[in-house]
Amino acid sequence: MNPAVLVGLGGIVGALTRHAVGQWIEREGGDTFAVNVLGSFLLGAIVAAPVGEPAALALGTGFCGAFTTFSTFAFETVRLYEDGRRRRAIATAAGHLGGALIAVGVGTLAVSVLVG
């Protein structure tokens, strides 16, 4: 299958899942944090898993790319800062970065342990 189609199909599912998670959580900033950390975990797992290039394109680039939301995180952080909530903005930035990095490591480790 064409790589662009794989990425597009994965992206459709990722965007729809992102919307559903946002509706489910309905907390200011909480949904963005949840999808970024979960998406990072999934990407770490996908990269570590013995999947072929088509699956990596659909799941990694497509799904995780559309599911995670760096631009929303950036916007929310800047808005907090501009509203005078500077400590919250810094905590949000640190939490997203730290959470995402830890999640990638845990996802990678989890698959490495499961696959052997």
Number of C-alpha atoms within 10 A of each C-alpha: 6 8 13 12 14 19 23 18 16 24 23 16 18 24 19 14 17 24 14 13 16 18 11 10 13 11 10 10 15 12 21 24 23 19 22 24 23 20 26 27 24 21 24 24 22 22 17 18 17 13 12 10 11 15 17 20 24 24 25 26 19 24 28 28 22 23 27 23 18 16 10 13 19 14 11 18 21 17 14 17 15 11 10 11 13 15 11 13 20 15 12 20 18 12 14 19 15 12 19 22 15 16 22 23 17 17 22 21 16 17 17 14 8 8 10 6
